[in-house]
Amino acid sequence: MATSPHLIVCSLTPFNLKPIAKQSPRAARIRHASSAATVPPKRYRITLLPGDGIGPEVIPSPKTSSNSLALSKLVDSSTLKKDVAEGVDLMVVRELTGGIYFGKPRGFGTNENGEEIGFNTEVYATYEIDRIARVAFEIARKRRGQLCSVDKANVLEASMLWRKRVTAIAADYPDVELSHMYVDNAAMQLVRYPKQFDTIVTNNIFGDILSDEASMITGSIGMLPSASLGESGPGLFEPIHGSAPDIAGLDKVNPLATILSAAMLLKYGLGEVNAAKQIENAVLDTLNKGFRTGDIYSAGNKLVGCKEMGEAVLKSVESPISAAI
């Protein structure tokens, strides 16, 4: 059963955000030391939903303190060879409210032979494709300027329209390099040579599958954050993993995906890029120090639980080192 939501208010100054030494972990305020007296802090209301299973364990981590990034310290945890996984940094932009999961007609019936059938319908309207395409182009523009649109336009009419509309939208983003790839090839290329990808945009079902596949490049689904972005408002930010009731309450879960989801909230929801970078740097610093939960552990590192991992990241956030990584 889901637990009651938590509400936290964060105060952030807008430029060159750096942590203050010995800051209380309960304070949700990050100030720029040289401008705190002159620049009024921004205040945001952020709702935390612990949910069930392992949720109550991982939520306290971002409270006190989706992007597939294969960190150099974690390449040994990846199921891919080191030279394939190292240096990967990709973003999967998935359309969430259309496609085969919501298309109609759908249901069960009987065919002409009297056999039971199940059927679903893949439907996309122009405005749905245009909307997600613009989101993806904007994200790619802020990253390395490359966008790969994944579809199945060789056999599916919905994908034919998808490719047509994404190509048309590309005219408004001449600074972004657009490419197209069939989904079966994309699934193979993610395993063969994932470094070729910067930003991927795709429909609901393809994105559902490819994002989970991409998560294993990092070595664990516990490493990937995600963002569900609407047309207005900051959005919903969460790890891509499930509630994992089998390990709930055992202090085994990896909290890094949840912590990095908080970084995505700052970057893509609130526009606080520097604050997001502090959290990302703190995660990197913690991994550089050898802290590992069981899912990413390898010999020579320090095996820790969820709570200790979260505390280590928090300590790094409060250290001036995290702003310099």
FIKENU-192144 format. One record per residue: x, y, z of N, C-alpha, C in turn. Coordinates in nm, 2 decimals, padded with zeros to 4 digits. Example, Ala and Ser with C-alpha at 12.3 -4.5 7.8 and 13.67 -1.06 7.14 Angstrom:
<atoms>
     nc1     nc2     nc3    cac1    cac2    cac3     cc1     cc2     cc3
   01.32  -00.57   00.78   01.23  -00.45   00.78   01.32  -00.33   00.78
   01.28  -00.22   00.71   01.37  -00.11   00.71   01.29   00.00   00.79
</atoms>
This chain:
<atoms>
     nc1     nc2     nc3    cac1    cac2    cac3     cc1     cc2     cc3
   00.08  -00.12   00.00   00.00   00.00   00.00   00.09   00.12   00.00
   00.05   00.22  -00.08   00.13   00.34  -00.09   00.11   00.42   00.04
   00.22   00.49   00.08   00.22   00.57   00.20   00.18   00.71   00.16
   00.16   00.80   00.26   00.12   00.93   00.24   00.23   01.01   00.18
   00.20   01.11   00.09   00.30   01.19   00.03   00.37   01.28   00.13
   00.50   01.31   00.10   00.58   01.40   00.18   00.59   01.53   00.10
   00.60   01.64   00.16   00.61   01.77   00.09   00.73   01.84   00.15
   00.82   01.88   00.06   00.94   01.95   00.10   00.96   02.08   00.03
   01.01   02.18   00.09   01.03   02.31   00.03   01.18   02.33   00.01
   01.23   02.35  -00.11   01.37   02.37  -00.14   01.39   02.51  -00.17
   01.49   02.58  -00.12   01.53   02.71  -00.15   01.66   02.71  -00.22
   01.66   02.77  -00.34   01.78   02.77  -00.42   01.81   02.91  -00.48
   01.94   02.95  -00.47   01.98   03.07  -00.54   02.01   03.03  -00.68
   01.99   03.12  -00.78   01.99   03.08  -00.92   02.13   03.07  -00.99
   02.24   03.12  -00.93   02.36   03.11  -01.01   02.48   03.05  -00.93
   02.56   02.97  -01.00   02.68   02.91  -00.94   02.66   02.85  -00.81
   02.56   02.76  -00.80   02.52   02.70  -00.67   02.63   02.62  -00.62
   02.67   02.64  -00.49   02.77   02.57  -00.42   02.72   02.54  -00.28
   02.76   02.42  -00.23   02.72   02.39  -00.09   02.80   02.47   00.01
   02.74   02.49   00.13   02.81   02.55   00.24   02.86   02.44   00.33
   02.99   02.46   00.37   03.05   02.36   00.45   02.97   02.34   00.58
   02.96   02.22   00.63   02.90   02.18   00.76   02.75   02.22   00.76
   02.69   02.23   00.64   02.55   02.26   00.63   02.46   02.14   00.69
   02.36   02.17   00.76   02.27   02.07   00.82   02.21   01.99   00.72
   02.21   01.85   00.73   02.15   01.77   00.63   02.00   01.79   00.62
   01.93   01.85   00.72   01.79   01.87   00.72   01.76   02.00   00.65
   01.85   02.09   00.63   01.83   02.21   00.56   01.82   02.19   00.41
   01.71   02.24   00.35   01.69   02.22   00.20   01.73   02.35   00.13
   01.85   02.40   00.16   01.89   02.53   00.10   02.03   02.52   00.05
   02.05   02.57  -00.07   02.18   02.57  -00.13   02.21   02.72  -00.17
   02.31   02.78  -00.12   02.34   02.92  -00.15   02.47   02.94  -00.22
   02.48   03.04  -00.29   02.61   03.08  -00.35   02.67   03.17  -00.25
   02.79   03.13  -00.20   02.85   03.20  -00.09   02.87   03.35  -00.12
   02.91   03.39  -00.24   02.94   03.53  -00.27   02.82   03.62  -00.30
   02.70   03.55  -00.32   02.59   03.63  -00.36   02.46   03.61  -00.27
   02.48   03.53  -00.16   02.36   03.50  -00.08   02.30   03.62  -00.02
   02.38   03.72   00.01   02.33   03.84   00.07   02.25   03.93  -00.02
   02.28   03.92  -00.15   02.22   04.01  -00.25   02.11   03.94  -00.34
   02.12   03.81  -00.36   02.02   03.74  -00.45   01.92   03.67  -00.36
   01.80   03.70  -00.37   01.70   03.63  -00.29   01.68   03.49  -00.33
   01.67   03.39  -00.24   01.66   03.25  -00.28   01.53   03.22  -00.35
   01.54   03.13  -00.45   01.42   03.08  -00.51   01.36   02.97  -00.42
   01.23   02.96  -00.42   01.17   02.86  -00.33   01.08   02.77  -00.42
   01.08   02.64  -00.40   01.01   02.54  -00.47   00.94   02.45  -00.38
   00.82   02.41  -00.41   00.75   02.31  -00.34   00.75   02.17  -00.41
   00.81   02.07  -00.35   00.84   01.95  -00.41   00.77   01.84  -00.33
   00.68   01.76  -00.40   00.61   01.65  -00.33   00.69   01.52  -00.35
   00.71   01.46  -00.24   00.78   01.33  -00.24   00.68   01.22  -00.21
   00.68   01.12  -00.30   00.58   01.01  -00.29   00.66   00.88  -00.27
   00.68   00.83  -00.15   00.76   00.71  -00.12   00.71   00.59  -00.19
   00.57   00.57  -00.19   00.51   00.46  -00.25   00.53   00.34  -00.16
   00.54   00.21  -00.22   00.55   00.09  -00.14   00.68   00.02  -00.17
   00.69  -00.10  -00.12   00.82  -00.18  -00.14   00.94  -00.10  -00.09
   01.04  -00.08  -00.18   01.16  -00.02  -00.14   01.15   00.13  -00.14
   01.04   00.19  -00.18   01.02   00.33  -00.19   01.06   00.41  -00.07
   01.00   00.37   00.05   01.04   00.44   00.17   01.18   00.44   00.21
   01.26   00.34   00.15   01.40   00.34   00.18   01.48   00.44   00.09
   01.44   00.44  -00.04   01.52   00.53  -00.13   01.48   00.67  -00.13
   01.36   00.70  -00.09   01.31   00.84  -00.09   01.39   00.93   00.00
   01.42   00.89   00.13   01.49   00.98   00.22   01.63   01.03   00.16
   01.68   00.95   00.06   01.81   01.00   00.01   01.81   01.13  -00.06
   01.72   01.15  -00.17   01.72   01.28  -00.23   01.65   01.38  -00.14
   01.57   01.34  -00.04   01.50   01.43   00.05   01.60   01.51   00.13
   01.70   01.44   00.17   01.81   01.50   00.26   01.93   01.54   00.18
   01.94   01.51   00.08   02.05   01.55   00.01   02.02   01.63  -00.12
   01.59   00.93  -01.54   01.60   00.85  -01.63   01.71   00.93  -01.69
   01.85   00.90  -01.78   01.98   00.93  -01.83   02.07   00.80  -01.81
   02.11   00.75  -01.90   02.20   00.63  -01.89   02.34   00.67  -01.90
   02.42   00.67  -01.79   02.55   00.72  -01.79   02.64   00.61  -01.74
   02.73   00.56  -01.82   02.83   00.45  -01.78   02.95   00.52  -01.72
   02.95   00.53  -01.59   03.07   00.60  -01.52   03.19   00.51  -01.53
   03.31   00.57  -01.54   03.43   00.49  -01.56   03.45   00.40  -01.44
   03.41   00.44  -01.32   03.43   00.35  -01.20   03.33   00.23  -01.20
   03.23   00.23  -01.29   03.13   00.12  -01.29   03.14   00.03  -01.41
   03.23   00.05  -01.50   03.23  -00.03  -01.62   03.25  -00.18  -01.59
   03.31  -00.21  -01.48   03.32  -00.35  -01.45   03.19  -00.41  -01.40
   03.10  -00.33  -01.37   02.96  -00.38  -01.33   02.87  -00.40  -01.45
   02.91  -00.34  -01.56   02.83  -00.36  -01.68   02.84  -00.50  -01.74
   02.73  -00.54  -01.80   02.73  -00.67  -01.87   02.81  -00.66  -02.00
   02.84  -00.54  -02.05   02.91  -00.52  -02.17   03.06  -00.52  -02.15
   03.14  -00.54  -02.25   03.29  -00.53  -02.24   03.33  -00.38  -02.20
   03.44  -00.37  -02.13   03.48  -00.24  -02.08   03.49  -00.13  -02.19
   03.55  -00.17  -02.30   03.57  -00.07  -02.41   03.44  -00.04  -02.48
   03.34  -00.12  -02.46   03.21  -00.09  -02.52   03.12   00.00  -02.43
   03.13  -00.02  -02.30   03.05   00.05  -02.20   03.11   00.18  -02.16
   03.24   00.19  -02.15   03.30   00.31  -02.10   03.27   00.43  -02.18
   03.23   00.54  -02.11   03.21   00.67  -02.18   03.07   00.69  -02.24
   02.98   00.59  -02.21   02.84   00.60  -02.27   02.76   00.71  -02.19
   02.70   00.80  -02.26   02.61   00.90  -02.20   02.49   00.92  -02.29
   02.38   00.86  -02.27   02.27   00.87  -02.36   02.14   00.90  -02.29
   02.05   00.96  -02.36   01.91   00.99  -02.30   01.81   00.93  -02.39
   01.71   00.86  -02.33   01.60   00.81  -02.41   01.48   00.89  -02.38
   01.42   00.95  -02.48   01.30   01.03  -02.46   01.18   00.95  -02.52
   01.09   00.91  -02.43   00.98   00.82  -02.47   00.85   00.89  -02.46
   00.77   00.88  -02.56   00.63   00.93  -02.56   00.55   00.84  -02.46
   00.47   00.90  -02.37   00.41   00.83  -02.26   00.26   00.81  -02.27
   00.19   00.89  -02.34   00.04   00.90  -02.33  -00.03   00.85  -02.46
   00.04   00.80  -02.56  -00.02   00.75  -02.68   00.03   00.61  -02.72
   00.00   00.58  -02.84   00.05   00.45  -02.89  -00.03   00.33  -02.85
   00.03   00.22  -02.86  -00.04   00.09  -02.85  -00.10   00.07  -02.71
  -00.04   00.13  -02.61  -00.08   00.11  -02.47  -00.22   00.18  -02.44
  -00.25   00.28  -02.53  -00.37   00.36  -02.51  -00.47   00.35  -02.63
  -00.42   00.30  -02.74  -00.50   00.30  -02.87  -00.62   00.21  -02.86
  -00.72   00.26  -02.93  -00.85   00.18  -02.94  -00.89   00.16  -03.09
  -00.95   00.05  -03.12  -01.00  -00.05  -03.04  -00.90  -00.14  -02.98
  -00.93  -00.21  -02.87  -00.85  -00.31  -02.80  -00.94  -00.40  -02.73
  -00.90  -00.52  -02.70  -00.98  -00.61  -02.63  -00.96  -00.76  -02.67
  -01.07  -00.84  -02.65  -01.07  -00.98  -02.69  -01.19  -01.00  -02.78
  -01.18  -01.10  -02.86  -01.29  -01.14  -02.95  -01.27  -01.28  -03.00
  -01.34  -01.31  -03.11  -01.33  -01.44  -03.17  -01.32  -01.42  -03.32
  -01.23  -01.50  -03.38  -01.21  -01.49  -03.53  -01.30  -01.58  -03.60
  -01.29  -01.59  -03.73  -01.38  -01.66  -03.82  -01.37  -01.81  -03.79
  -01.26  -01.86  -03.73  -01.25  -02.00  -03.69  -01.30  -02.03  -03.55
  -01.35  -01.93  -03.49  -01.40  -01.95  -03.35  -01.30  -01.95  -03.24
  -01.17  -01.91  -03.28  -01.06  -01.90  -03.19  -01.06  -01.77  -03.12
  -01.03  -01.77  -02.99  -01.02  -01.64  -02.91  -00.90  -01.56  -02.96
  -00.92  -01.43  -02.98  -00.81  -01.34  -03.02  -00.80  -01.22  -02.92
  -00.68  -01.17  -02.91  -00.66  -01.04  -02.84  -00.60  -00.94  -02.93
  -00.65  -00.82  -02.92  -00.60  -00.72  -03.02  -00.58  -00.58  -02.95
  -00.48  -00.51  -03.00  -00.45  -00.37  -02.96  -00.42  -00.29  -03.08
  -00.43  -00.16  -03.07  -00.42  -00.07  -03.18  -00.31   00.04  -03.16
  -00.22   00.05  -03.25  -00.11   00.15  -03.24  -00.16   00.28  -03.31
  -00.19   00.38  -03.24  -00.24   00.51  -03.30  -00.16   00.63  -03.25
  -00.12   00.71  -03.34  -00.06   00.84  -03.31  -00.11   00.95  -03.39
  -00.15   01.06  -03.33  -00.19   01.18  -03.40  -00.07   01.27  -03.42
  -00.09   01.36  -03.52   00.02   01.45  -03.55   00.07   01.53  -03.43
  -00.03   01.58  -03.35   00.01   01.67  -03.24   00.09   01.59  -03.13
   00.06   01.46  -03.12   00.13   01.38  -03.02   00.28   01.36  -03.06
   00.30   01.34  -03.18   00.43   01.32  -03.23   00.51   01.45  -03.23
   00.45   01.56  -03.28   00.51   01.69  -03.28   00.55   01.73  -03.14
   00.47   01.71  -03.04   00.49   01.75  -02.90   00.62   01.68  -02.84
   00.63   01.55  -02.86   00.74   01.48  -02.80   00.87   01.50  -02.88
   00.85   01.52  -03.01   00.97   01.55  -03.10   01.03   01.69  -03.05
   00.95   01.79  -03.02   01.01   01.92  -02.98   01.08   01.90  -02.84
   01.02   01.82  -02.76   01.09   01.80  -02.63   01.22   01.73  -02.65
   01.23   01.63  -02.74   01.35   01.56  -02.77   01.46   01.65  -02.83
   01.41   01.74  -02.93   01.51   01.83  -02.99   01.56   01.93  -02.89
   01.48   01.98  -02.80   01.53   02.07  -02.70   01.63   02.01  -02.61
   01.60   01.88  -02.57   01.70   01.81  -02.48   01.83   01.78  -02.56
   01.82   01.74  -02.68   01.94   01.71  -02.76   02.02   01.84  -02.78
   01.95   01.95  -02.80   02.02   02.08  -02.82   02.10   02.12  -02.69
   02.06   02.08  -02.57   02.13   02.10  -02.45   02.24   02.00  -02.42
   02.24   01.89  -02.50   02.34   01.79  -02.48   02.44   01.80  -02.59
   02.46   01.70  -02.67   02.57   01.70  -02.77   02.51   01.73  -02.91
   02.38   01.76  -02.92   02.33   01.81  -03.05   02.30   01.70  -03.15
   02.28   01.57  -03.10   02.25   01.46  -03.19   02.12   01.39  -03.14
   02.03   01.37  -03.23   01.90   01.31  -03.20   01.88   01.19  -03.30
   01.85   01.08  -03.24   01.82   00.96  -03.32   01.67   00.92  -03.29
   01.59   00.93  -03.40   01.45   00.89  -03.39   01.43   00.74  -03.42
   01.37   00.67  -03.33   01.36   00.52  -03.35   01.22   00.49  -03.38
   01.20   00.41  -03.49   01.06   00.37  -03.53   01.06   00.24  -03.60
   00.95   00.20  -03.66   00.95   00.08  -03.75   00.87   00.12  -03.88
   00.93   00.23  -03.94   00.86   00.29  -04.06   00.86   00.21  -04.18
   00.93   00.10  -04.18   00.94   00.01  -04.30   00.81  -00.08  -04.31
   00.74  -00.09  -04.19   00.62  -00.18  -04.20   00.50  -00.12  -04.13
   00.51  -00.02  -04.04   00.40   00.03  -03.96   00.36   00.17  -04.00
   00.23   00.19  -04.03   00.18   00.32  -04.08   00.20   00.43  -03.97
   00.18   00.39  -03.84   00.20   00.48  -03.73   00.34   00.53  -03.73
   00.44   00.44  -03.76   00.58   00.48  -03.76   00.61   00.56  -03.88
   00.54   00.54  -03.99   00.56   00.62  -04.11   00.53   00.76  -04.08
   00.41   00.78  -04.02   00.37   00.92  -03.98   00.47   00.98  -03.88
   00.52   00.89  -03.78   00.62   00.94  -03.68   00.74   00.99  -03.75
   00.79   00.92  -03.85   00.92   00.96  -03.91   00.89   01.09  -04.00
   00.78   01.10  -04.06   00.74   01.22  -04.14   00.74   01.34  -04.05
   00.67   01.33  -03.94   00.66   01.45  -03.85   00.79   01.49  -03.78
   00.87   01.39  -03.73   00.99   01.42  -03.67   01.09   01.49  -03.77
   01.09   01.44  -03.90   01.17   01.50  -04.00   01.12   01.65  -04.03
   00.99   01.67  -04.02   00.94   01.81  -04.05   00.98   01.90  -03.93
   00.97   01.85  -03.81   01.01   01.93  -03.69   01.16   01.97  -03.69
   01.24   01.88  -03.75   01.38   01.90  -03.75   01.42   02.03  -03.82
   01.34   02.08  -03.91   01.36   02.21  -03.98   01.37   02.32  -03.88
   01.31   02.31  -03.77   01.31   02.42  -03.67   01.44   02.41  -03.58
   01.51   02.30  -03.59   01.63   02.28  -03.51   01.75   02.25  -03.60
   01.80   02.35  -03.67   01.91   02.32  -03.76   02.04   02.29  -03.69
   02.05   02.32  -03.56   02.17   02.29  -03.48   02.18   02.15  -03.43
   02.07   02.08  -03.45   02.06   01.94  -03.40   02.07   01.84  -03.52
   02.16   01.75  -03.51   02.17   01.65  -03.62   02.07   01.54  -03.60
   01.98   01.52  -03.69   01.88   01.41  -03.68   01.91   01.29  -03.76
   01.89   01.17  -03.70   01.91   01.05  -03.78   01.79   00.96  -03.74
   01.76   00.86  -03.83   01.65   00.77  -03.80   01.70   00.63  -03.80
   01.64   00.54  -03.72   01.68   00.40  -03.70   01.56   00.32  -03.67
   01.56   00.20  -03.74   01.45   00.10  -03.71   01.48   00.04  -03.57
   01.37   00.01  -03.50   01.38  -00.03  -03.36   01.46  -00.15  -03.34
   01.45  -00.25  -03.43   01.52  -00.37  -03.41   01.67  -00.35  -03.43
   01.71  -00.26  -03.52   01.85  -00.22  -03.53   01.90  -00.14  -03.41
   01.81  -00.06  -03.36   01.85   00.03  -03.24   01.87  -00.06  -03.12
   01.79  -00.17  -03.10   01.81  -00.26  -02.99   01.95  -00.33  -03.00
   01.98  -00.36  -03.12   02.11  -00.43  -03.14   02.23  -00.33  -03.12
   02.21  -00.21  -03.18   02.32  -00.11  -03.16   02.34  -00.06  -03.02
   02.24  -00.06  -02.94   02.26  -00.03  -02.80   02.35  -00.12  -02.73
   02.35  -00.25  -02.77   02.44  -00.35  -02.71   02.58  -00.35  -02.78
   02.58  -00.33  -02.91   02.70  -00.33  -02.99   02.79  -00.21  -02.97
   02.73  -00.09  -02.98   02.81   00.03  -02.98   02.72   00.15  -02.92
   02.69   00.14  -02.79   02.60   00.24  -02.73   02.66   00.39  -02.74
   02.79   00.40  -02.75   02.85   00.54  -02.75   02.81   00.62  -02.87
   02.75   00.56  -02.97   02.71   00.63  -03.09   02.58   00.72  -03.06
   02.51   00.69  -02.95   02.39   00.76  -02.92   02.41   00.88  -02.83
   02.34   00.98  -02.85   02.34   01.10  -02.76   02.19   01.10  -02.70
   02.10   01.14  -02.78   01.96   01.14  -02.74   01.87   01.06  -02.84
   01.79   00.98  -02.78   01.70   00.89  -02.86   01.56   00.93  -02.83
   01.47   00.95  -02.94   01.33   00.97  -02.92   01.25   00.86  -02.99
   01.15   00.81  -02.92   01.08   00.70  -02.98   00.94   00.70  -02.91
   00.85   00.61  -02.96   00.72   00.60  -02.92   00.71   00.53  -02.78
   00.59   00.50  -02.74   00.57   00.45  -02.60   00.62   00.31  -02.58
   00.58   00.22  -02.67   00.62   00.08  -02.65   00.77   00.06  -02.68
   00.82   00.12  -02.78   00.96   00.11  -02.81   01.05   00.17  -02.70
   01.01   00.28  -02.65   01.08   00.35  -02.54   01.08   00.27  -02.41
   00.97   00.20  -02.39   00.95   00.12  -02.27   01.06   00.01  -02.27
   01.08  -00.05  -02.39   01.17  -00.16  -02.40   01.32  -00.11  -02.41
   01.34  -00.01  -02.49   01.48   00.04  -02.51   01.54   00.10  -02.38
   01.46   00.17  -02.30   01.51   00.23  -02.18   01.55   00.13  -02.08
   01.48   00.02  -02.07   01.52  -00.09  -01.98   01.64  -00.16  -02.03
   01.65  -00.17  -02.16   01.77  -00.23  -02.22   01.90  -00.14  -02.19
   01.88  -00.01  -02.21   01.99   00.08  -02.18   02.03   00.08  -02.04
   01.94   00.05  -01.95   01.97   00.06  -01.80   02.08  -00.04  -01.77
   02.09  -00.15  -01.84   02.19  -00.25  -01.81   02.33  -00.22  -01.86
   02.34  -00.11  -01.94   02.47  -00.07  -01.98   02.55  -00.02  -01.85
   02.47   00.04  -01.76   02.53   00.08  -01.63   02.56  -00.03  -01.54
   02.51  -00.15  -01.56   02.53  -00.26  -01.48   02.42  -00.29  -01.38
   02.33  -00.19  -01.37   02.21  -00.21  -01.28   02.10  -00.12  -01.31
   01.98  -00.17  -01.30   01.86  -00.09  -01.32   01.85   00.01  -01.21
   01.92  -00.01  -01.10   01.92   00.08  -00.98   02.00   00.21  -01.00
   02.05   00.23  -01.12   02.13   00.35  -01.15   02.06   00.45  -01.23
   01.95   00.42  -01.29   01.89   00.51  -01.39   01.77   00.59  -01.34
   01.78   00.72  -01.35   01.67   00.81  -01.32   01.58   00.83  -01.44
   01.46   00.89  -01.42   01.37   00.92  -01.53   01.29   01.04  -01.50
   01.23   01.10  -01.60   01.15   01.22  -01.59   01.03   01.20  -01.68
   00.91   01.22  -01.62   00.78   01.23  -01.70   00.74   01.37  -01.71
   00.76   01.43  -01.83   00.75   01.58  -01.85   00.61   01.61  -01.92
   00.54   01.70  -01.86   00.42   01.75  -01.92   00.44   01.88  -01.99
   00.33   01.93  -02.05   00.34   02.06  -02.12   00.35   02.18  -02.02
   00.31   02.16  -01.90   00.33   02.26  -01.80   00.37   02.20  -01.67
   00.44   02.27  -01.59   00.48   02.22  -01.46   00.61   02.14  -01.47
   00.68   02.12  -01.36   00.81   02.06  -01.36   00.81   01.91  -01.40
   00.70   01.84  -01.37   00.69   01.70  -01.41   00.70   01.60  -01.30
   00.72   01.47  -01.33   00.73   01.36  -01.23   00.86   01.30  -01.25
   00.94   01.29  -01.14   01.08   01.23  -01.15   01.09   01.11  -01.06
   01.14   01.00  -01.12   01.15   00.88  -01.04   01.25   00.79  -01.10
   01.30   00.69  -01.02   01.39   00.59  -01.08   01.31   00.50  -01.17
   01.38   00.43  -01.26   01.30   00.35  -01.36   01.27   00.21  -01.30
   01.34   00.18  -01.19   01.31   00.04  -01.13   01.18   00.04  -01.06
   01.14  -00.08  -01.03   01.01  -00.10  -00.96   01.02  -00.10  -00.81
   00.92  -00.15  -00.74   00.91  -00.14  -00.59   00.99  -00.25  -00.52
   01.03  -00.36  -00.60   01.12  -00.47  -00.54   01.08  -00.51  -00.40
   00.96  -00.56  -00.38   00.92  -00.60  -00.25   01.00  -00.71  -00.18
   01.07  -00.79  -00.27   01.15  -00.90  -00.21   01.27  -00.85  -00.13
   01.31  -00.72  -00.15   01.43  -00.67  -00.07   01.39  -00.55   00.01
   01.26  -00.52   00.02   01.21  -00.41   00.10   01.25  -00.42   00.24
   01.30  -00.32   00.30   01.33  -00.32   00.45   01.46  -00.39   00.48
   01.54  -00.43   00.38   01.66  -00.51   00.41   01.78  -00.42   00.39
   01.77  -00.29   00.36   01.88  -00.20   00.34   01.97  -00.24   00.23
   01.92  -00.30   00.13   02.00  -00.35   00.02   01.99  -00.27  -00.11
   01.88  -00.19  -00.12   01.85  -00.13  -00.25   01.95  -00.02  -00.28
   01.97   00.00  -00.41   02.06   00.11  -00.45   01.98   00.24  -00.46
   02.02   00.35  -00.39   01.94   00.47  -00.39   01.98   00.57  -00.50
   02.09   00.53  -00.58   02.14   00.63  -00.67   02.05   00.68  -00.78
   01.96   00.58  -00.83   01.87   00.62  -00.93   01.77   00.73  -00.88
   01.73   00.71  -00.75   01.64   00.81  -00.69   01.71   00.94  -00.67
   01.83   00.94  -00.63   01.91   01.06  -00.61   01.93   01.13  -00.74
   01.96   01.06  -00.84   01.98   01.12  -00.98   01.85   01.17  -01.04
   01.74   01.11  -00.99   01.61   01.16  -01.04   01.59   01.30  -00.98
   01.64   01.32  -00.86   01.63   01.46  -00.80   01.72   01.56  -00.88
   01.83   01.51  -00.93   01.91   01.59  -01.01   01.84   01.63  -01.14
   01.77   01.53  -01.20   01.69   01.56  -01.32   01.58   01.66  -01.29
   01.52   01.65  -01.18   01.42   01.75  -01.14   01.48   01.89  -01.14
   01.59   01.90  -01.08   01.66   02.03  -01.08   01.69   02.08  -01.22
   01.75   01.99  -01.30   01.79   02.03  -01.43   01.68   02.06  -01.53
   01.59   01.96  -01.54   01.48   01.97  -01.65   01.35   02.02  -01.60
   01.33   02.01  -01.47   01.20   02.06  -01.41   01.21   02.20  -01.36
   01.32   02.24  -01.30   01.33   02.37  -01.24   01.44   02.46  -01.31
   01.51   02.40  -01.40   01.62   02.48  -01.47   01.74   02.52  -01.38
   01.75   02.45  -01.27   01.87   02.47  -01.18   01.98   02.38  -01.22
   02.05   02.41  -01.33   02.15   02.33  -01.39   02.27   02.31  -01.29
   02.31   02.42  -01.23   02.43   02.41  -01.14   02.40   02.32  -01.02
   02.28   02.34  -00.96   02.24   02.25  -00.85   02.24   02.11  -00.89
   02.19   02.08  -01.01   02.18   01.94  -01.06   02.32   01.88  -01.07
   02.41   01.97  -01.12   02.55   01.92  -01.14   02.61   01.89  -01.01
   02.58   01.96  -00.90   02.63   01.93  -00.77   02.60   01.79  -00.72
   02.47   01.76  -00.75   02.42   01.62  -00.71   02.49   01.51  -00.79
   02.50   01.54  -00.92   02.57   01.44  -01.01   02.71   01.42  -00.97
   02.78   01.54  -00.94   02.92   01.53  -00.90   02.93   01.45  -00.77
   02.84   01.47  -00.68   02.84   01.40  -00.55   02.83   01.25  -00.57
   02.74   01.21  -00.66   02.73   01.07  -00.69   02.86   01.01  -00.75
   02.92   01.09  -00.84   03.05   01.05  -00.90   03.16   01.04  -00.79
   03.16   01.14  -00.71   03.26   01.14  -00.60   03.25   01.02  -00.51
   03.12   00.99  -00.47   03.09   00.87  -00.39   03.14   00.74  -00.45
   03.11   00.73  -00.58   03.16   00.61  -00.65   03.31   00.60  -00.66
   03.37   00.72  -00.68   03.51   00.72  -00.69   03.58   00.68  -00.56
   03.51   00.70  -00.45   03.56   00.66  -00.32   03.54   00.51  -00.29
   03.47   00.44  -00.38   03.46   00.30  -00.37   03.33   00.25  -00.31
   03.24   00.34  -00.28   03.11   00.29  -00.21   03.03   00.22  -00.32
   02.98   00.10  -00.28   02.89   00.02  -00.37   02.78  -00.05  -00.30
   02.66  -00.05  -00.35   02.56  -00.14  -00.30   02.57  -00.27  -00.37
   02.50  -00.37  -00.33   02.53  -00.51  -00.38   02.51  -00.52  -00.53
   02.42  -00.45  -00.59   02.39  -00.47  -00.73   02.51  -00.42  -00.82
   02.60  -00.33  -00.77   02.71  -00.28  -00.85   02.84  -00.32  -00.78
   02.84  -00.40  -00.69   02.96  -00.43  -00.61   03.06  -00.52  -00.69
   03.19  -00.49  -00.67   03.29  -00.58  -00.73   03.41  -00.58  -00.63
   03.49  -00.68  -00.64   03.60  -00.69  -00.54   03.69  -00.57  -00.54
   03.73  -00.53  -00.41   03.81  -00.41  -00.40   03.74  -00.29  -00.36
   03.60  -00.29  -00.36   03.52  -00.18  -00.33   03.46  -00.20  -00.19
   03.39  -00.10  -00.14   03.33  -00.11   00.00   03.18  -00.14  -00.02
   03.14  -00.25   00.03   03.00  -00.29   00.02   02.92  -00.22   00.13
   02.81  -00.14   00.08   02.73  -00.06   00.18   02.59  -00.09   00.15
   02.50  -00.05   00.24   02.36  -00.06   00.22   02.30   00.07   00.17
   02.17   00.07   00.16   02.10   00.19   00.10   02.13   00.32   00.18
   02.11   00.30   00.31   02.13   00.42   00.40   02.27   00.48   00.40
   02.37   00.39   00.41   02.51   00.44   00.41   02.54   00.50   00.27
   02.49   00.45   00.16   02.52   00.50   00.03   02.46   00.64   00.02
   02.33   00.66   00.07   02.27   00.79   00.06   02.34   00.89   00.15
   02.39   00.85   00.27   02.46   00.94   00.36   02.60   00.98   00.30
   02.66   00.89   00.22   02.79   00.92   00.16   02.77   01.02   00.05
   02.66   01.01  -00.03   02.63   01.11  -00.13   02.60   01.25  -00.07
   02.52   01.25   00.04   02.49   01.37   00.11   02.62   01.44   00.16
   02.71   01.36   00.22   02.83   01.42   00.27   02.91   01.48   00.16
   02.91   01.42   00.04   02.98   01.47  -00.08   02.91   01.60  -00.13
   02.78   01.60  -00.13   02.71   01.73  -00.17   02.75   01.84  -00.08
   02.77   01.82   00.05   02.81   01.93   00.14   02.95   01.96   00.14
   03.03   01.89   00.06   03.17   01.91   00.05   03.20   02.00  -00.07
   03.29   02.10  -00.06   03.33   02.18  -00.18   03.38   02.10  -00.29
   03.43   01.98  -00.27   03.49   01.90  -00.38   03.39   01.87  -00.48
   03.26   01.85  -00.45   03.16   01.81  -00.54   03.13   01.92  -00.65
   03.16   02.04  -00.61   03.14   02.15  -00.71   03.25   02.16  -00.81
   03.36   02.09  -00.78   03.48   02.11  -00.87   03.50   01.99  -00.96
   03.43   01.88  -00.94   03.45   01.76  -01.02   03.41   01.78  -01.16
</atoms>
